[in-house]
Amino acid sequence: MKHVNSIADKIFRLLIETRNYRRTMTSLSSGERYKSVPRERVDVVVVGAGIVGIAVARELAVKHGRDVLVIDSAPTFGTGTSSRNSEVIHAGIYYPPNSLKARFCVRGKELLYKYCKDHEVPHREIGKLIVATGSSEIPKLSALMTRGIENGVDGLRMIEAYEARRLEPELQCIKALWSPTSGIVDTHSLMLSLVGEAESHGTTFTYNTAVIGGHLDGNQIHIHVSESSTLTNRQINSPLYPDLILIPRLVVNSAGLSATAVAKQFSGLNSGVIPDAYYARGCYFTLSNARTPFTHLIYPIPEVGGLGVHVTLDLNGRVKFGPDVEWIEGIDDVSNFLNMFDYSVCEDRAKLFYPAIRKYYPGLKDGSLEPGYAGIRPKLSGPEVGFTDFVVQGENIHGISGLVNLFGIESPGLTSSMAIAEHVAAKLLTS
């Protein structure tokens, strides 16, 4: 722990010193400026303090005794996709058998429920109904059940409309798939617990600090780090210069929305193995009235790009509907590093929510939806493209020892987080 804290102190001091001579550096040539950047050796760098990055840091520190430094451009942990989702613990129904999403979701659900129970993290196994509202959807519902069983999901059962209404009197459907092991979790409490455990085993979290790329020097990875304020005040189209260069033994690129942008700024990493990035904004709306019509999760048949506008409850029983799918583009790398996405929720989008929700909840009254929040999903395929799996890249793919890239960690990333951490640790420490 002392070693990690001393490293963190050094990094903080070096960043402070960088501020003092940054003006002098601007007068240097590009090569001279680069050579003058301070350098520091560390053990493990995890890029990104979202739920997956935190879980990876905790896995490496607690179970493997590594000295971990987690770097995030935000003022605190979990400000991106991790805090802007449905907070659902998925069962593992939707994903093709043997895919990473299927394997990590089923394993991650087991680990997550156990962790929440052992560490008193607020959660509830409330169950989910996936509903068919028309006869044409019944084959799709049956296919989901078959897939879930193949993935090892316990307790799945097809039920008739009258059985579904016993569970949810205000629900309209002609058939439903009951998933008893689906649930909800207080994501912030979960992340706070994981952060605390990681820190108690020597992990250091450095905020307001962005990883903007890297390079190879021989076989040694060098990570380029900049204060977030440097990027904010940077002139448009000016070169990206690091404030500090870290020389780690191991690196996990778990930057979520900016994972591909970070990888593309890494000199020496084959650009051909870096997937294209796509972004889908999803808005959530909440019920304005105090009465809660549902006690379980309600999901329609999945749509391209997402799982459809569904019913989610928080641990206080409040209902939210969402997310929808709105494809966005045109964000540059620096804005991506700083998570400068548009998270506003336009009230007019409610017009699209009402008809989607009324397919299974006809009792929804006009004017009862209020804007909630929005999240961005880091996707690896664009509109009208079907399933894409998580991408976990190690040396066998990109040829760089000690580096793992995580791309496209969208849903079920929260549920899968601890299983992903297990897999990443095994990949790094056995290669």
LONUGU-149040 format. One record per atom (N, C-alpha, C, O, CB): residue in one letter; x, y, z. Coordinates in pm, whole numbers, plus 50000, padded with zeros to 5 digits. Glycine has a CB too. Layout:
aXYZ...
END
This chain:
m500834988050000m500005000050000m500875012550000m500575022349932m499065000150122k501965012050079k502835023650084k503395026849946k503515038449907k503955021450183h503745016149873h504315018249739h503325025349648h503675034849579h504725004849678v502065020549649v501075026649563v500805041049602v500715049749516v499775018749566n500685043649734n500435057249777n501585066549739n501355078049702n500215057749926s502845061449748s503975069649710s503945072449561s504285083549518s505295062849749i503535062449481i503405064549337i502335074949309i502535083949226i503065051349265a501195073849378a500125083549357a500595097649393a500285107249324a498875079749439d501345098649504d501865111749545d502815117249440d502805129149410d502585110649679k503645108349385k504575112749281k503825117749158k504165128149101k505525101249241i502795110349118i502025114249001i501375127749023i501395136248934i500965103648968f500795129649142f500185142449173f501225153749169f500985164349113f499505141949311r502375151049229r503435161349230r503915164449088r504125176049053r504625156649316l504075153849006l504545155948869l503535164148788l503925172648708l504795142548801l502245161448810l501235169148739l501255183748782l501075192748699l499835163148762i501475186148911i501575199848960i502775206748897i502695218248853i501685200149114e503905199648894e505115205548835e504905208348687e505425218248634e506315196148855t504155199648620t503895201548478t503175214648453t503455221648356t503085189848422r502235218148542r501535230848527r502515242548529r502335252448457r500485232448639n503555241348611n504475252548629n505365255048508n505785266348483n505335250048748y505645244348431y506495246848316y505795244648182y506435244048077y507715238048324r504465243448188r503755240748063r503955252047962r504095249447843r502265238748090r503965264348009r504165275647918r505525275047851r505665278347733r504005288947993t506535270747928t507865269447870t507875258647763t508525260147660t508905266347979m507145247647788m507115236547695m506535240647560m506925235147457m506325225047753t505595250047558t504975253847432t505965260347337t505725260847216t503825263347457s507095265447390s508095271747304s509095261747249s509925265147164s508835282547380l509015249347296l509935239147250l509445232847121l508265233747088l510135228447356s510355226447049s509955218746932s509185206546977s509195202847095s511185214646847s508495200246880s507665188646915s508495177846980s508095172147082s506965183146792g509655174746922g510505164246977g511045167647114g511065159147202g511635161446883e511495180247133e512015184547262e510935184447369e511165180447483e512615198447251r509745188847329r508635189247424r508285175247472r508025173147590r507405195947361y508275165647378y507925151947413y508965146047508y508605139247605y507795143347287k510245148647481k511315143247565k511285149047706k511725142647801k512675146047501s510755161147719s510755167847849s509615163347939s509555167348056s510675182647829v508695155147888v507565150547969v508065141248079v508795131748049v506505143447881p507705143548205p508145134648314p507555120748299p506475118848244p507765140448449r508295110848351r507895096948341r507925090448478r508695094348565r508815089348244e507055080348496e506995073348625e506605058748600e505695055948523e505995080248722r507295049648667r506985035348655r505915031348757r505935035748872r508255026748676v504975023048712v503915017948799v503695003248769v504264997948673v502585026048780d502894996648849d502634982348829d501504980248728d501724975248618d502294975548963v500274984248768v499094982048683v498344995248665v498105002448762v498164971248744v497974998148541v497115009548513v495785004448458v495754996748362v497795019448411v494695008648520v493355006048468v492795019348420v492685028848497v492414999448576v492455019948293v491915032248234v490395031948245v489735023748181v492375033848085g489835040948325g488395041648339g487905036648473g488185025348512g487735033848230a487165045148545a486625041548676a485125039648669a484385044248756a486965052348780g484665032548564g483295027948560g483185014748634g484165010148693g482795026448414i482015008548632i481794996348708i482754985348667i483234977848753i480364991548690v483064984148537v483974973548492v485404976648534v486104967748584v483894971748339g485854989048514g487194992648556g487404990848705g488454986048748g487485006948517i486404994748784i486484993048929i486564978248966i487354974349051i485264999648998a485734970048900a485724955748929a487064949348892a487554940648963a484594948748853v487654953748781v488964948648739v490024952548841v490834944148882v489354954048599a490014965248884a490984969848984a490854961849113a491854957749171a490794984849012r489634959749157r489404952149280r489884937749264r490504932349355r487914952349317e489614931549150e490044917749125e491574916649131e492104907649195e489534912948988l492264925849064l493724925249058l494364928449193l495384922549230l494244934848951a493774937849266a494354941949395a494024931949506a494914927549580a493844955749434v492754928549518v492304920349630v492714905749613v493214899549707v490794921349646k492494900249494k492724885949474k494124882449425k494564871049437k491714880649378h494824892449368h496134889449310h497244898349364h498394896949322h496074890949161g496934907249457g497954915049525g498704924949439g499834928449472g498894905949584r498114929549329r498804938949241r498584953249287r497564956549348r498334937249096d499574961849257d499484976049288d498814983149171d499404984449064d500894982249317v497604987449190v496764992349080v496545007349090v496295012749198v495414985049079l496655013948977l496325028048964l495185029248864l495335025248748l497565036448919v494055034748906v492885036648819v492825051548782v492885060248869v491555031948890i492705054248652i492715068048603i491395071048534i490935063348450i493895070348505d490795082348570d489535086348508d489525101548491d490025108848576d488305081648593s488955105948380s488945120348349s487895128048428s487945140348433s488705122348201a486945120948489a485865127448562a486295130648706a487345126048750a484605118548563p485495138548778p485845141948917p485675130549015p486175131249128p485015153548962t484975119848974t484765108349062t484475096048977t484485096848854t483605111049162f484225084949041f484005072448969f482585071448915f481665077848965f484295060549061g482425063348810g481105059348762g480205070248710g478995069548729g480415052648868t480765080448643t479925091548597t479355089548458t478505097348414t480725104348599g479795079248386g479345077048249g478235066748242g477215067948310g480505072648162t478425056648158t477415046448135t477025039248264t475885034948280t477915036348034s477975037848357s477725030348480s476635036648567s475945029448640s478995029248560s476465049648559s475455056248642s474245060548560s473365067548611s476055068348712r474195056448435r473115060848346r472535048848272r472515048448149r473615071448246n472055039148349n471485027048290n470255022948369n469785030348455n472525015548288s469755011248342s468515006648406s468735000548544s467764997948615s467844996448318e469994998348583e470334992148712e469714978248727e469314974248836e469885001148827v469644971148615v469034957848615v470124947148624v471154948048558v468174955748489i469874937048705i470704925048706i470064915248609i469014909548637i470834918848852h470694913548494h470124905148388h470384890348416h471354886748483h470714909048251a469504881948364a469614867548387a470534860748286a471194850848320a468254861148382g470594865948162g471414859848058g470604853547946g471034843947884g472304849448118i469424859047921i468474853147826i468764856947681i468614848547592i467074857347861y469164869247657y469094874847523y470234871047429y470114873047308y469044889447533y471334865747481y472574865447405y472854851647347y472534841547410y473734869747494p473454850947228p473724837947166p474554828947256p475474833747323p474444839947033p474254816047260p475014806747344p476504807447314p476924808447199p474494792447324n477294806747420n478764806947416n479344820547380n480564821947371n479244796847317s478504830647359s479024844147340s479584849147472s479224844047578s477934853747285l480454859347465l480984865047589l479864871247671l479864870347794l482054875647558k478894877547603k477794883647677k477004873147754k476624875347869k476864891347581a476754861647692a476014851047760a476814845547878a476294844247989a475664839647662r478064842247853r478894836247956r479134845848073r478984842048189r480234831847898f479484858148041f479794867848146f478544871948223f478614874648343f480454880048087c477404872548154c476174876548222c475744865948323c475414869248437c475054878948120v475744853248282v475314842548372v476274841248490v475844840248605v475224829148296r477564841348462r478564840548569r478544853348654r478624852648777r479974838248511g478434864848588g478444877448659g477254879148752g477384884748861g478474888748562k476094874248709k474894874848794k475124867248924k474764871949032k473664869148720e475724855448913e476024847349031e476974854749126e476744855349246e476644833748989l478044860349069l479024867549150l478424880249211l478704883649326l480254871149064l477594886949133l477024899749178l476054897749292l476104905049391l476324906749062y475164888049281y474214885549390y474974881649519y474614886149628y473214874249351k475994873349506k476764869249623k477484881249685k477484882949807k477784858149586y478094889549599y478814901249651y477854910649723y478144915449832y479534908549537c476714913349661c475744922449721c475244917249856c475074924849951c474554924549627k475034904249863k474584898349989k475674899150095k475414902950209k474164883749969d476894895550056d477994895250153d478394909150201d478844910750315d479204888450092h478214919350114h478674932850148h477504942550174h477694954650183h479544938350036e476304936850187e475114944650219e474884956250121e474524967350161e475224950150361v475094953249994v474784962949888v473294961849856v472824950849830v475664960449759p472544972749858p471094972049831p470804965949694p471324970449592p470474985949840h469964955849693h469574949149569h468304941249596h467904939449711h470724939849514r467664936549489r466454928649507r466234919849384r466304924549270r465224937949531e465984907249408e465714897649300e464204897549276e463484889249331e466244883149337i463724906949192i462284909149180i461654901649063i460424900449057i462014923849166g462454896648970g461914889248857g461504898148741g461244910048758g460744881248900k461444892148625k461134899448502k460124891848417k460154879548409k462414902048420l459214899448355l458294894048255l458654899848119l458614912048100l456814897148291i459004891248024i459174895447885i457874891947814i457454880347815i460444888447816v457234901747752v455854899947709v455694900147557v456364907647486v454974910647771a454794891747511a454334892047372a452964898647372a452054894047440a454284877547310t452824909347295t451544916447290t450774913547163t449664918647144t451764931447303g451344905547076g450674901346953g451094887246918g452164882746959g450984911046838s450264880246841s450544866146810s451844864446733s452504854146745s449404860146731s452214874446652s453444873546574s454694873446662s455774869546616s453524885046476e454564877646789e455724878346879e455924865546959e456964863847024e455554890046974i454954856546956i455064844347035i456254835646994i456964830647081i453794836247024p456514833746863p457714826046826p459004832446878p459934825446917p457784824646673k459054845546877k460244852446929k460394850047079k461504848447130k460164867646899l459274849947148l459304847347292l459784833047319l460584830747410l457904849447354s459314823647240s459744809747255s461234808147226s461934800447291s458934800547161a461704815747126a463134815247093a463984820747206a465074815647233a463414823046964l463484831147273l464204836647387l464294826547501l465324825247566l463524849547436m463204819347524m463234809247629m464234798147598m464994793947684m461834803247649t464224793547473t465164783247431t466604787947449t467454780647499t464924779247285r466854800247408r468204805847419r468614807147565r469734803747602r468284819647351g467704811847649g468014813347791g468354800147857g469294799347936g466864819747864i467594789747823i467864776447878i469234771447832i469984765847911i466764766347835e469564773647703e470874769747651e471994777147724e473084771747741e470954772447500n471714789447766n472734797247836n472864793647984n473744798848053n472414811947823g471974784848032g472064780548171g471284789148268g471584789148387g473474780248212v470294796448218v469474804948305v468434796348376v467694788948311v468774816348223d468384797248507d467484788948586d466094795148597d465944807348597d468054786648726g465084786448607g463744790648646g462884796748538g461784801348568g463834799948752l463344796948413l462534803048306l461254795048285l461254782748288l463344803848174r460174802348262r458884795648243r457984804148155r457854816148176r458204792948379m457364797848057m456394804647972m455054804548045m454604794148093m456294797947831i454404816248052i453124817048122i452064823548032i452384831247942i453274824948254e450824820148060e449704825647983e449354839548034e449834844048139e448484816247991a448494846347957a448144860147990a447524861248130a447824870548204a447184865747886y446644851648166y445974852748296y446964851148411y446794857148517y444864842148307e448014842848389e449034841348492e449854854148506e450204858348617e449954829548459a450164860348392a450914872948395a450124883748467a450694891848541a451254877448252r448794883848446r447964894048510r447824891648661r447584901048737r446574894348446r447984879248704r448014876648848r449224883348912r449154888549023r448024861448875l450344883148839l451544889848887l451454904948872l451884912448960l452764884548813e450894909148758e450814923448726e449424926448668e449234925248547e451934927648625p448474930348752p447084932348706p446934942648595p445974941848518p446244936548822e447844952448584e447694962848483e448424959548352e448484967848261e448204975948537l448984947548346l449744943448228l448824937648122l447914930048152l450814933248266q449074941247996q448354935447883q449344927647798q450354932947752q447654946447798c449054914747779c449864906347692c449074893847659c448034891247720c451234902747759i449564886147563i448894873447531i449734861547579i449244850247584i448634872347380k450974864247613k451874854047667k453084861347725k453374872647687k452304843747556a453774854747818a454944861147878a455964850647918a455624839147947a454544869548000l457224854847918l458314846447967l458714851748104l459094863348119l459544846547868w458614843048205w458914846948342w460354843248375w460764831748360w457934840048441s461124853248421s462524851348459s462674855048606s462814866948638s463484859848369p462654845348697p462644848448840p463984853748894p464004859949000p462264836248917t465094851348822t466404855148876t466864868948830t467954873348867t467434844948835s466044875948751s466374889748716s466134898748836s465284895748920s465534894548594g466874909748845g466714918348962g467214932448939g467474936548826g467444912349079i467334939849047i467794953749042i468834955849151i468864948549250i466584963749059v469694965849131v470764968649225v470984983749232v470784990849134v472074961349184d471394988549347d471795002449363d473225003549311d474185000149381d471685007349514t473375008149188t474675007949121t475695016449195t476855012449207t474535012848979h475295028049243h476255036649313h476775029849438h477975030249465h475605050149348s475885023549516s476325016449636s477255004949601s478225002349673s475115011249714l476964998149491l477834987249445l479224992449412l480224986849457l477214980149324m479285003249332m480585008849294m481325013949417m482545012149428m480415020149193l480615020349508l481245025649629l481855014449712l482955015949766l480215033449713s481165003249721s481674991849796s482934986149729s483914983249797s480604980949807l482884984549597l484034979149524l485234988449532l486364983949548l483664976749378v484985001549520v486065011349532v486705010449670v487925010249682v485545025549505g485865010049773g486385009349909g487234996949932g488284997649996g485245009450008e486784985649879e487534973249896e488854973749820e489884969449870e486694961249850a488794979149698a490034980449619a491024989749687a492214986749694a489714985749478e490535001049738e491415010649805e492025004749932e493175007549965e490655023449839s491254996550003s491774990550126s492894980650097s493634976850188s490654983650201h493014976349971h494094967449929h495124974949843h495844968849765h493534955449852g495174988149858g496254995849798g495975002249665g496835009249612g497384987349783t494805000149608t494495006549480t494325021649498t493735026149597t493215000449419t494845029249404t494695043849404t493845048049286t494065043549173t496065050849400f492885056649312f492035062349206f492465076849183f492475084949276f490505061449244t492815079949060t493215093449022t492165099248929t491955094048819t494615093448955y491505109948972y490425116048895y490895129048829y492005133848854y489215118848987n490025134448744n490345146748669n491615145048588n492355154648564n490485158748764t491875132748546t493085129148474t492715119648362t492065109448385t494155122748569a493115122948240a492695115148124a493865107748061a494965113248050a492035124148021v493635095348021v494585088247935v494245091847791v493125089447744v494525072547959i495235097647720i494975102747585i495695094647477i495735098647361i495405117347576g496265083247516g496945074747419g498155068047481g498215066147603g497365082747297g499105064547396g500295057847445g501215054247331g500935057347215g499935045547524h502325047647364h503225042847261h504035031247317h504055028847437h504155054147211l504705024247228l505615013547267l507045018347253l507405024847155l505375000947181d507855014947352d509295017247345d509935003547362d510104998647474d509815027547455g510294997347249g510654983347253g509424975147282g508434975947209g511754980647358n509474967147389n508294959547430n507574965947549n506654960047606n508694945347466q508014978047585q507464984547703q506344994247668q506505002947583q508564991747778i505214992547735i504075001547715i504315014747787i504755015047902i502774994947765h504025025647719h504045039047779h502645045047765h502095045247655h505135048247711i502085049747874i500735055347874i500825070447886i501495075647975i499885049347989h500135077547797h500135092147795h498975097547879h497815094047856h500045097547650v499305105847975v498325110948070v498285126148064v499305132848051v498655106048213s497085131348074s496905145848075s495885149648180s494915142348203s496465151047935e496085160848244e495025166048330e493805169348245e493935174348133e495515178448408s492645166648296s491415169748223s491335184648190s490835188448084s490185165448303s491805193048281s491765207448258s492635211548140s492315221148069s492195214948383t493725204248118t494575207048002t493795204847874t493885212947782t495835198148004l493045194047868l492255190947749l491135201047731l490835205347619l491675176847757t490515204847841t489405214447834t489865227747776t489145234047699t488805216647972n491075232047814n491595245047771n492425244347644n492965254447598n492425251147881r492515232547586r493335230647466r492705237447346r491485237347329r493525215647436q493545243547262q493055249747139q492655238947039q493295228547028q494135258947078i491585241746966i491075232146867i492155228846766i492855237846718i489805237646795n492305216046733n493245210846633n494705211646677n495595208646597n493075218346505s494975215746801s496355215546848s496745201246885s495875193346923s496545225046971p498045197546874p498465183746902p498175179847046p498125188247135p499955182146872l497995166747066l497785161547200l499135158247263l499795148747221l496865148947197y499555165947362y500795163247433y500455158747575y499615164747641y501715175847436p501105148047621p500835143647759p501495152747861p502535158847834p501325129347780d500885153647978d501505160348092d502435150848166d503355155148236d500425165648187l502195137848149l502935127748221l502895114848141l501905112048074l502365125548364i503975106948148i504015093848083i504225083248191i505195083748267i505145093047975l503305073748198l503415062648292l503965050448219l503645047948102l502035059348356i504815042848290i505425030848232i504985019048318i505665015548414i507005031948224p503855012848283p503295002048365p503734988148317p504174986348204p501785002848366r503584978648406r503784964648367r502554959348294r502674951948197r504094955948490l501364963148343l500114958348287l499154970148267l499154979648345l499474947648378v498334969248161v497354979848131v496034973448093v495994963848015v497854989148016v494944978648149v493604974648109v492884987148058v492634996448134v492814967948227n492554987047930n491794998047871n490314995147891n489684988147812n492134999947719s489775000647999s488374998848033s487685012348034s486945015648126s488204991748170a487955020147929a487505034047925a486075035747876a485615047047862a488415042047839g485365024847850g483945025947815g483715033447687g484135028947580g483195032547925l483065044747695l482725052647577l483955057247500l483895059047378l481915064747617s485085059047569s486285063847501s487325052947479s488465056047444s486895075047581a486965040347498a487935029447485a488545028847345a489755027047332a487275016047518t487725030147242t488265029647106t489085042147074t490085041247004t487135028147004a488665053647126a489415066047102a490795065147166a491785069447106a488655078147157v490865059747287v492155057947354v493035048547273v494215051347252v491965052447497a492465037447228a493245027547153a493785033347022a494905030446983a492395015247123k492985041546955k493415047246827k494535057446844k495255060446749k492245053746758q494685062646965q495765072046993q497015065047046q497955071547092q495285082447092f497025051747039f498145043947090f499055040146974f498725031346895f497655031247164s500205046746964s501165044046858s501805030346880s502345027446987s502245055046852g501745022046777g502285008546788g501224997946800g501514986046786g503195007646905l499985002046826l498854992746828l498244992146689l497855002446634l497784996946934n498164980346633n497644978446498n496214983646489n495304978346553n497694963546458s496024994146409s494695000246398s493664990646339s492464992446357s494765012846313g494144980446268g493224970946207g492454962346306g491434956546270g493974962046115v492934961546430v492224953446531v491304961946618v490594956646704v493234946046619i491304975146595i490454983946674i489104985446605i489054990546493i491114997846695p488014981146667p486704982046601p486224996446591p486645005046668p485674973646675d485344998846496d484695011946487d483755013746606d483185004146658d483925013446352a483595026146647a482735029246760a481445035746712a481465044346623a483455038346861y480335031846770y479025037846745y478415041146881y478705034646982y478085028246661y477575051146883y477005055647010y475485056847000y474965062946906y477625069047052a474805051147096a473345051847100a472915058147231a473175052847339a472715037647083r472245069447219r471705075947340r470355069547373r469535067047285r471555091347320g470135067047501g468865061647546g468285070447655g468945073147755g469025047347597c467055074947636c466395083647734c465445075447823c464875065447781c465605094847663y465305080047945y464385074048041y463365084548085y463695096348103y465145068248164f462125080048103f461065088548156f460495082048283f460465069848294f459935090948050t460065090348375t459495085348500t458015088748507t457535097648436t460245091148622l457295081648593l455875084348613l455715096248708l456355096948813l455145071848669s454845105448669s454615117448752s453715114448871s453815121048974s454005128648667n452825104548858n451935101448970n452635092449071n453565085249036n450635094748920a452205092949194a452875085849303a452595070749299a453395062849348a452445091549437r451465066849242r451095052649243r451995044549151r452245048549037r449635050949203t452475033249200t453335024449121t452515012949064t451985004749140t454515019049208p452395012148931p451525001848873p452144987948867p451424978148848p451125005948735f453474986848882f454144973948865f455064970948983f455544979949052f454944973748735t455284958049004t456204953649109t457334944849054t458224940749127t455444946049216h457264942248924h458304934348857h458824942148736h458214951848692h457754920348815l459954937648682l460464943148557l459584938348443l459224926548437l461954939148534i459234947248351i458414943848235i459194947648109i459564959248091i457024951048239y459444937848023y460204940247900y459394935847778y458764925247780y461554932747905p459414943947672p458834939447545p459804930247472p460894927547522p458464951447457i459414925547356i460344917947271i461474927347229i461214938847194i459594912047145p462744922747232p463874931647198p463764937447057p463154931546968p465194924047211e464374949247041e464424955746911e465894957246871e466784955046952e463714969546915v466134960946745v467504963046698v468114974746774v467544985646778v467534965546546g469274972346834g469974983046905g469684983547054g470344990947127g469634996146846g468704975747101g468384976147244g467324966047280g466894958047197g467934990047283l466904966647406l465924957147458l464514962847460l463614956947519l466314952847596g464324974447396g463004980547391g462724989147512g463424988347613g461954969847379v461684997347503v461295006147614v460624997547720v459494993047703v460345017647566h461344995247829h460854986047931h460584993048063h460905004748081h461834974647952v459994985548154v459674990448288v460774986148384v461074974348398v458294985248336t461374996048449t462354993348553t461904999948681t461295010648679t463764998448511l462204993648792l461914999448923l463215001848997l464164994248983l460974990249005d463245012549076d464385013949165d464035007449299d462935002149317d464775029049184l464965007849392l464775000649518l463745007149609l463345001349710l466074999549591n463305019349572n462205025949644n460855023449577n459835028749621n462465040849653g460855015349470g459625012049402g459195021849295g458135020049234g458555010849501r459995032249270r459645041949166r459855035949027r460815028749003r460485054749182v458915039048937v458925033248803v459585042748703v459355054848706v457485029848758k460395037048616k460945044648504k460795036248378k460835023948383k462435048448528f460625043048267f460485036548138f461655040448049f462065052048045f459135040248072g462185030647977g463275033547885g464205021647877g463925011147936g464035046147929p465315022947804p465615034647721p465155032647577p464915021347534p467125037647723d465025043747504d464825042847361d466195042447294d467215041447362d463965054747308v466235043147163v467495042747088v467555054746995v466705056346908v467635029447008e468565063047014e468815074546928e470285074646891e471135077246976e468395087846998w470595071846766w471985071046722w472575085046712w471965094146657w472085063846587i473795086646766i474455099646763i475845098046702i476425087146704i474555105746905e476365108846648e477685108246586e478325122046592e477725131746638e477595103246438g479565122746543g480235135546530g480975140346652g481265152346662g479265145646492i481295131446748i482045135846866i483525133146844i483905122146805i481525128746994d484375143146869d485805141746848d486445134546967d485815132647071d486465155546827d487725130646951d488405122747053d488505129947187d488245123947292d489785119047005v488875142747185v489055149947311v487735151047386v487695149047508v489635163847285s486665154347315s485345154747379s484965141047434s484315139947538s484275159647279n485385130647361n485125117047406n485885114047534n485325108447629n485505107047298f487185117747538f487985115547660f487325121947781f487395116447891f489395121047641l486695133447761l486115141047871l484625138147892l483965144647973l486295155747845n484105128147819n482695124247833n481755136047808n480795138147882n482435118447972m482055143647701m481245155347670m480115151847573m479945158347470m482115166547611f479345141547608f478175137747531f476975145847579f476975151347689f477905122447543d475975146647494d474745153547531d473835143947607d473325134247551d474025159147404y473645146647735y472825138147819y471455144147849y470745139547939y473535135247948s471075154347775s469775160547799s468645151447749s468845143347658s469705174247730v467485152947810v466305145247770v465265155047717v464765163647791v465735136747890c464945153747591c463945162647530c462545157747566c462205146047547c464135163047375e461735166747618e460365163047657e459565157547540e458685149147559e459645175147716d459865162147419d459105157747302d459275142947272d458445136947204d459515165747181r460365136847323r460575122547298r459505114147368r459315102447334r461975118247345a458815119947464a457735112747531a456655108447432a455955098547454a457125121347642k456515115947323k455505112547222k455755098747163k454835091847121k455485123047111l457045094747159l457395081547108l457245070847216l457045059047184l458835081547055f457325074747341f457245065247452f455815060447474f455595048547498f457775071547580y454835069547467y453445065847499y452945053947418y452455044347478y452535077747475p453045054047284p452535042547209p453315029747235p452745018847234p452545045447062a454625030847258a455435018947286a455025012647419a454915000447429a456935022347287i454815021047520i454475015947653i453045010547656i452775000447721i454635027047757r452135017347586r450725013247591r450474999747526r449384994147543r449865023647525k451434994347452k451264980947397k451124970747510k450414960747495k452454977247306y451804973247622y451694963947736y451104970547861y450754963647957y453064958247768y450994983747860y450404990947973y449405001147919y449685013147915y451504997948060p448214996247879p447225005247817p446685015747914p446065025447871p446074997247761g446915013948043g446395023348142g447245035848159g446935044448241g446255016548273l448325036948082l449185048748092l448415061148047l447905061547935l450485046948008k448335071248133k447555083148103k448405093848035k449605095048060k446945088848231d447755101547947d448435112747884d448995122247989d448365124748092d447475120347790g450195127347962g450805137148052g451435131348177g451885138948264g449805146848091s451485118048189s452005112048312s453505109048307s454085104948407s451255099348340l454135111248190l455575108648178l456365121548196l456045131848137l455895102248042e457405120848278e458305132148299e459715128348259e460125116948281e458265136948446p460485137648200p461875134548163p462685129748283p462625135748391p462555146848100g463415119248264g464255113848371g465715116848347g466225127348389g464045098948384y466405107848280y467825109548251y468155102248122y467305095148067y468705104248370a469375103948074a469795097347950a471155090847972a471955095348055a469855107447833g471415080347899g472715073747899g473165071247757g472365071347664g472655060547977i474455069047741i475035066047610i475595051947614i476305048247708i476135076447570r475275044047510r475785030347504r476935029547405r476785033747290r474665020547465p478095024047446p479235022347355p479045009847270p479264998647318p480565021547435k478635011547146k478285000247062k479344997946954k480105006946919k476915002546997l479384985746903l480344982146799l479684979946664l480334975546570l481094969746840s478404983146655s477694982446528s476644993346526s476164997846630s477054968346506g476284997546405g475365008546390g473925004146372g473584992746400g475775016946276p473085013446325p471655010546306p471414998646214p472144996446117p470955022746251e470394991146246e469924979846165e470914968346158e470784959546072e469624984646026v471894968246246v472834957046254v472494948946378v472204954646484v474314961946258g472524935946365g472114927246476g473134926246586g473894935646612g471814913746425f473154914846652f473964912646772f475444914846746f475984910146646f473744898546824t476094921946838t477554922646844t477984919546986t477374924247083t478074936546798d479034911746998d479474906947128d480444916847192d480944925947126d480134893147115f480694914947322f481804921847386f483094918247312f483204907347256f481894918147537v484054927247312v485374924347257v486394925947369v486544936647427v485714933747137v487094915047398v488154915047498v489444911147427v489634899547391v487844905147617q490314920847406q491524918647327q492744917347416q493034926047498q491714930047228g493454906447398g494724904647465g495864903747365g495704907147247g494694892247551e497004899047413e498204898347329e497994889547207e498584892047102e499374893047410n497154879147220n496924870147107n496264877246989n496334872246877n496064858447151i495624888547013i494984896146906i495854907746859i496074909246739i493634901446954h496344915846951h497074927946910h498584926846921h499304935446872h496614939546993g499084916246984g500514913746987g501304921547092g502534920947092g501064916746857i500624928747181i501314936747282i501174930147418i500064928747471i500764951347286s502284925947475s502264919247603s501844928947714s502314940347719s503644913247635g500944924347801g500554932247917g499424941947894g499134950247980g501714939747965l498754941247778l497664950347746l496384942647716l496384933247637l498024959247626v495294946747781v493954941647748v493054953547716v492934962847795v493354933147865n492424952847599n491444962947558n490044957247574n489784945847536n491684967447411l489144965247630l487734961447642l486904970847556l486844982847582l487264961947790f486274965447452f485484973547360f484024969047362f483714957247378f486054972747217g483114978847345g481694975747332g481084970047458g480214961447451g481484966147221i481544974847575i480994969647700i479724977447735i479734986647818i482044970547816e478654973547669e477334979147696e476564968847777e477174960247840e476564982847562s475244969447777s474444959547847s474764945547792s474814943947670s472924962647834p474984935547877p474834935148023p476154937548098p476564929248180p474264921848063g476804948948071g478084951848133g478044952648284g478954947948352g478614964448079l476974958748339l476834959648484l476754945848546l477514942648638l475584967948522t475854937448495t475714923848547t476994915948528t477354907848614t474554916748478s477674918048418s478854910048381s480144914948445s481174908348432s479024910148232s480114926248515s481344933148553s482334924348629s483534924548599s481014945048636m481864916848726m482784908948807m483294896748731m484404892048756m482104904548936a482504891548638a482954880648553a483984885548451a484964878648423a481764874048480i483754897548397i484744903548307i486064905348382i487134902548328i484234917148250a485984909948506a487184911948586a487954899048606a489174898948594a486834917948722e487264888248635e487894875048647e488634871448519e489784867048522e486844864348680h487944873448406h488494869648276h489724878148243h490734872848196h487424871248165v489644891048268v490764900048237v491984896448321v493104896148270v490374914648261a491774893848449a492874890248537a493554877448489a494784876648486a492384888548682a492744867548452a493304855048402a494084857248273a495134851148253a492204844848378k493574865948187k494214868748060k495564875548080k496534872448011k493314877347972l495614884948175l496844892348200l497894884248274l499084884948243l496544904748278l497444876548372l498384870248465l498804856248425l499654850248491l497784869748601t498224850848318t498634837548271t499294838348134t499714828048080t497444828248265s499384850548075s499994851747941s501504852847953s502194853847852s499424863947865
END
